[in-house]
Amino acid sequence: MIGESNEWVVIIRDGKQISAGVGLSTFKRPFDTVAKFPSSVKEVAFNAMQVTTEMQGIDVSATLAWSIYREDDGPFRCYKTFGRDLSNQNPRSAQDKLVNSAQAVIRSVIALNTIENIIQNKDLITSAIMADLQPTMKGWGMWLERVDIIDVKICSGTLFQNI
């Protein structure tokens, strides 16, 4: 069994990862299962809306970049969690879980802060996402490469004009 230079190959025997690697070349035993999926970094864009402590709406646009967790049995955990969906260029179930989790964190951060604090300290959002999602994602066999806040919009037109 030979994997391409841009794909994970995971050898599974008796429900456990035997070996895994990008571009792995190995022999497959008769009762082994082989999982193959792309090793590329995936990026997903999303929005989250919430009201601040001043009860003003904010819309945050962001992107997340993620990859397979390379350590231990990370590739196997990811395959167990998301299955054949990983073989897609944009694995829908994985991306949806990430977006839903990140949106929840962003809404929580916005709800506990002022507009001024959110706009001036976008690191509040990115560091909260990294801190909250990384342990969960590790359990899913994923690694959060980066979080980028693209834009923060004030939803109230009159408030935006007054600023």
Residue pairs with C-beta under 8 A, 6 or more apart in sequence:
1 9
1 11
1 24
1 25
1 26
1 27
1 28
1 34
2 23
2 24
2 25
3 9
3 21
3 22
3 23
3 24
3 25
3 36
4 23
5 22
5 23
6 22
6 23
6 38
6 39
6 40
7 22
7 23
7 36
7 37
7 38
7 39
8 20
8 21
8 22
8 24
8 35
8 36
8 37
8 38
8 39
8 68
8 75
9 20
9 21
9 22
9 23
9 24
9 26
9 34
9 35
9 36
10 17
10 19
10 20
10 34
10 35
10 36
10 75
10 76
10 79
11 17
11 18
11 19
11 20
11 24
11 26
11 28
11 32
11 33
11 34
12 18
12 32
12 33
12 34
12 35
12 76
12 79
13 29
13 31
13 32
13 33
14 31
16 73
16 76
17 73
17 75
17 76
18 32
19 26
20 73
20 74
20 75
20 76
22 39
28 34
35 75
35 76
35 79
35 86
36 87
37 68
37 79
37 86
37 87
38 86
38 87
38 89
39 67
39 68
40 67
41 65
41 66
41 67
41 145
42 65
42 66
42 67
42 90
42 91
42 94
42 95
43 63
43 64
43 65
43 66
44 63
44 64
44 66
44 90
44 95
44 98
44 99
45 61
45 62
45 63
45 150
46 61
46 62
46 63
46 64
46 99
46 102
46 103
47 59
47 60
47 61
47 62
48 59
48 60
48 62
48 102
48 103
48 106
48 107
48 110
49 57
49 58
49 59
49 60
49 107
49 155
50 57
50 58
50 106
50 107
50 110
50 111
51 57
51 58
51 110
51 111
52 58
52 110
52 111
52 113
52 114
52 115
52 118
53 111
53 112
53 113
53 114
54 114
54 115
56 115
56 154
56 155
56 156
56 159
57 154
57 155
57 156
58 110
58 115
58 118
58 152
58 153
58 154
58 155
59 151
59 152
59 153
59 155
60 106
60 110
60 118
60 125
60 149
60 151
60 152
60 153
61 149
61 150
61 151
61 152
61 153
62 102
62 106
62 125
62 129
62 147
62 148
62 149
62 150
63 147
63 148
63 150
64 98
64 99
64 102
64 129
64 144
64 146
64 147
65 144
65 145
65 146
65 147
65 148
66 94
66 98
66 137
66 142
66 143
66 144
66 145
67 142
67 143
67 145
68 74
68 75
68 78
68 141
68 142
68 143
69 75
69 77
69 78
69 137
69 138
69 141
69 142
69 143
70 143
73 141
74 138
74 141
74 142
74 143
75 141
76 141
77 139
77 140
77 141
78 86
78 94
78 140
78 141
78 142
79 86
79 141
80 141
81 94
81 140
81 141
82 91
82 93
82 94
82 140
85 91
85 92
85 93
85 94
86 94
94 140
94 142
97 140
98 133
98 137
98 142
101 132
101 133
101 136
102 129
102 133
102 147
105 125
105 128
105 129
105 132
105 133
106 125
106 128
106 129
108 128
109 118
109 124
109 125
109 128
110 118
110 125
113 124
115 154
115 159
117 124
118 124
118 125
118 152
119 152
122 149
122 152
125 147
125 149
126 147
126 148
126 149
129 144
129 147
130 144
130 147
133 144
134 144
137 143
137 144
153 160
154 160
154 163
